[in-house]
Structures are given as C-alpha cells and as structure tokens.
Amino acid sequence: MLRLPLLRGLCVGLAFASVAGAQAEPQVLARARLFPEVGAGVRAVKRDAAGRYYVLTAPSAAVLVYDAAGKRVGQVPRAATPGSSLLYGEDMDLDRAGRLYVADRGANAVKVFDADSSLALTISVPAPTAVVALDEGELAVASMKSAWLVNVFDARGKPVRDFGEPAEIAERSALNRFLNIGKLASDPAGNIYYAFAYLPEPTVRKYDRIGYAALEIQLTTLEFQPEAQAMRREIQRQERSGASNFKPILTAVAVDSATQHIWIAMGDLLLHFDRDGNRLGAYRTYTPEGARVDTIAILVEPERLLLAADPLGIYDFARPDKLRH
C-alpha cells in the first residue's frame, strides 16, 4: 500500500470583518422544504446525471430516491436483505456511472451499489464517517479508526494509498484522533477536500488525487477566536476527564463542480470561497418560517443550493452568490 506524506500546501488566512460596527452576514431564507418525508436523521443528499436525488437518513435500511420533481421513485437497495441493507449510513456519494457508495458506520463497511441498485461490493472499513467517489472506480474514505485522514480503495475494494496526517491537538491519542474526524468532498478534477469537524480553528485541506496538499483554508481571524478558545479549554478539560464528547464546529463542505468554489457550513453560517481559498461571501441560513438551518450537508447546483439540517429536513435556497443584496 502506498502511503504519502502530507506536503506543506498553500495556507490561506482569511480576514473576516468582525470588529464593532462591522456589517453582519446577510440572512438568506429558504424558498421551500423539499422531500417532506425526510426530517430527523438526514445525513446527505446527492444528485445523479439523470436529475434524480438520493437522500440518506440514519438509521435507515435504504437510501431514498426521488425524481427531479421531488416524487419518491425508489430506494437503494430495492429490498431489505441481509448484507445489502444499511445499518447506520453516515455519508454517501455517486460516481459518473451511477454507482452509489454508502459509508455504513453501523456495518463497519462501505457498500457499493450498481446503477440497478444491486449490491456490488462491500469494503471492510472500521467506523467510516465519509466517502467520495473518484475516477476509475476508486473511492476515498475517512474512518474514525484510521491512522490517516484519507484511505483510497480501488474498484475491487483493495487499499491503494493513504494520506493526510492528523493534526496534533490533544495529548491523549484517542482524543486526538476523535478531534481529527472530518467530512469529505471532491471535484471533477479528482481533488479531495477534507473538512475537519472539531479543530478549534475551522480547517479544510485540499489534496490532489495522489494525496499531495494543494491548499489549506484555516479560519483563524477575530470572529472565530472566541469559539476556538472555548474549544481549546474544553479539550483541556476532557483531556483530564478522559471523555471525548464535543459539538462539531465545521458541519458541512461541498464543492461546485463547475468552478471548484468551496462552500463550508458552520451551523447556520454558510461560507463561500473561490478555488484559491479567497472568501467570496458569508450568509446566515433560515427556513421560510425563520428557523435557523444548521446545515450538515450541502448539494451545489447551478442555480440553487440544497441544504440539509437534522431534524428540520432539506431546504431549497436560491444561490446567494447570484443574488443582489
């Protein structure tokens, strides 16, 4: 198995205005709630080349499938059978051929389903937390138990390379690995994005397909310092107590396939960056009724964003970067 070291990438420090008198982030309201049966437990939403939507909830035995109009048209797998049914799906992705990849944390496996919804492959992965599809049938996986941030498997489920060294944030090894849990995203160029859920300074690393770091976005400026300091104090407290129980700071990441622009969610705060890590916008997200949308999954489409929040469900937002404020 090829293991590649993390190379020093481009680190982008972001100057967010947060001093007294600075203008607050504009508020954006969802236009509608989609897929009304989806609510508590929603984990991910994806779209295939035919315009169908795939929604993962947990715990659930299957991924729900909807047509472009939002009508339920099926599920994956089609029938609940031993081995193919999901136990606790944490994340999912689709490749260009229509294969579905599900990180089933309950089964300690990534399950790969063919376009006809049949189970094609089960890859043993202890406690997988995220998965993205790559070209040539490869897939990248994040696991709570791995010594590396990213593990890549080939189309047969054979491990081919690992990369991404965890950040050193805690002295206790189990706690340090927990704090390095993250989410994954990818783009058509084969780049892989790792978003750390628990680091005090919210961080996203961009790797090329082989595993060399190309970019790091780390939010270290004034508006993020109070929460970062509070998180560091809590880490010290749990170091002493032996616990590992934290609220995620960075909650979702997605990449625009057309531009490689990066979208990051921190609860109801939605941040937009260009492909070089320059901030383009920041927004607060709300339902049509005014409730906060604390985003845990983002789907970027040409004219809209789909934001998933547990337990509220999935909401349709006009692209805030294309609106005039």
Secondary structure in CASP SS format (residue, H / E / C, confidence):
PFRMAT SS
TARGET T0000
AUTHOR 0000-0000-0000
METHOD secondary structure of the structure
MODEL  1
M C 1.00
L E 1.00
R E 1.00
L E 1.00
P C 1.00
L C 1.00
L C 1.00
R C 1.00
G C 1.00
L E 1.00
C E 1.00
V E 1.00
G E 1.00
L C 1.00
A C 1.00
F C 1.00
A C 1.00
S C 1.00
V C 1.00
A C 1.00
G C 1.00
A C 1.00
Q C 1.00
A C 1.00
E C 1.00
P C 1.00
Q E 1.00
V E 1.00
L E 1.00
A C 1.00
R C 1.00
A E 1.00
R E 1.00
L E 1.00
F C 1.00
P C 1.00
E C 1.00
V C 1.00
G C 1.00
A C 1.00
G C 1.00
V E 1.00
R E 1.00
A E 1.00
V E 1.00
K E 1.00
R E 1.00
D C 1.00
A C 1.00
A C 1.00
G C 1.00
R C 1.00
Y E 1.00
Y E 1.00
V E 1.00
L E 1.00
T E 1.00
A C 1.00
P C 1.00
S C 1.00
A C 1.00
A C 1.00
V E 1.00
L E 1.00
V E 1.00
Y E 1.00
D C 1.00
A C 1.00
A C 1.00
G C 1.00
K C 1.00
R E 1.00
V E 1.00
G E 1.00
Q E 1.00
V E 1.00
P C 1.00
R C 1.00
A C 1.00
A C 1.00
T C 1.00
P C 1.00
G C 1.00
S C 1.00
S C 1.00
L C 1.00
L C 1.00
Y C 1.00
G E 1.00
E E 1.00
D E 1.00
M E 1.00
D E 1.00
L E 1.00
D C 1.00
R C 1.00
A C 1.00
G C 1.00
R C 1.00
L E 1.00
Y E 1.00
V E 1.00
A E 1.00
D E 1.00
R H 1.00
G H 1.00
A H 1.00
N C 1.00
A E 1.00
V E 1.00
K E 1.00
V E 1.00
F E 1.00
D C 1.00
A C 1.00
D C 1.00
S C 1.00
S C 1.00
L E 1.00
A E 1.00
L E 1.00
T E 1.00
I E 1.00
S E 1.00
V C 1.00
P C 1.00
A C 1.00
P E 1.00
T E 1.00
A E 1.00
V E 1.00
V E 1.00
A E 1.00
L C 1.00
D H 1.00
E H 1.00
G H 1.00
E C 1.00
L E 1.00
A E 1.00
V E 1.00
A E 1.00
S E 1.00
M C 1.00
K C 1.00
S C 1.00
A C 1.00
W C 1.00
L C 1.00
V E 1.00
N E 1.00
V E 1.00
F E 1.00
D C 1.00
A C 1.00
R C 1.00
G C 1.00
K C 1.00
P E 1.00
V E 1.00
R E 1.00
D E 1.00
F E 1.00
G C 1.00
E C 1.00
P C 1.00
A C 1.00
E C 1.00
I C 1.00
A C 1.00
E C 1.00
R C 1.00
S H 1.00
A H 1.00
L H 1.00
N H 1.00
R H 1.00
F H 1.00
L H 1.00
N C 1.00
I C 1.00
G E 1.00
K E 1.00
L E 1.00
A E 1.00
S E 1.00
D C 1.00
P C 1.00
A C 1.00
G C 1.00
N C 1.00
I E 1.00
Y E 1.00
Y E 1.00
A E 1.00
F E 1.00
A C 1.00
Y C 1.00
L C 1.00
P C 1.00
E C 1.00
P C 1.00
T E 1.00
V E 1.00
R E 1.00
K E 1.00
Y E 1.00
D C 1.00
R C 1.00
I C 1.00
G C 1.00
Y C 1.00
A E 1.00
A E 1.00
L E 1.00
E E 1.00
I E 1.00
Q E 1.00
L C 1.00
T C 1.00
T C 1.00
L H 1.00
E H 1.00
F H 1.00
Q H 1.00
P H 1.00
E H 1.00
A H 1.00
Q H 1.00
A H 1.00
M H 1.00
R H 1.00
R H 1.00
E H 1.00
I H 1.00
Q H 1.00
R H 1.00
Q H 1.00
E H 1.00
R H 1.00
S H 1.00
G C 1.00
A C 1.00
S C 1.00
N C 1.00
F C 1.00
K C 1.00
P C 1.00
I C 1.00
L C 1.00
T C 1.00
A E 1.00
V E 1.00
A E 1.00
V E 1.00
D C 1.00
S C 1.00
A C 1.00
T C 1.00
Q C 1.00
H C 1.00
I E 1.00
W E 1.00
I E 1.00
A E 1.00
M E 1.00
G C 1.00
D C 1.00
L E 1.00
L E 1.00
L E 1.00
H E 1.00
F E 1.00
D C 1.00
R C 1.00
D C 1.00
G C 1.00
N C 1.00
R E 1.00
L E 1.00
G E 1.00
A E 1.00
Y E 1.00
R E 1.00
T E 1.00
Y E 1.00
T C 1.00
P C 1.00
E C 1.00
G C 1.00
A C 1.00
R E 1.00
V C 1.00
D C 1.00
T C 1.00
I C 1.00
A E 1.00
I E 1.00
L E 1.00
V E 1.00
E C 1.00
P C 1.00
E C 1.00
R E 1.00
L E 1.00
L E 1.00
L E 1.00
A E 1.00
A E 1.00
D C 1.00
P C 1.00
L C 1.00
G E 1.00
I E 1.00
Y E 1.00
D E 1.00
F E 1.00
A E 1.00
R C 1.00
P H 1.00
D H 1.00
K H 1.00
L C 1.00
R C 1.00
H C 1.00
END
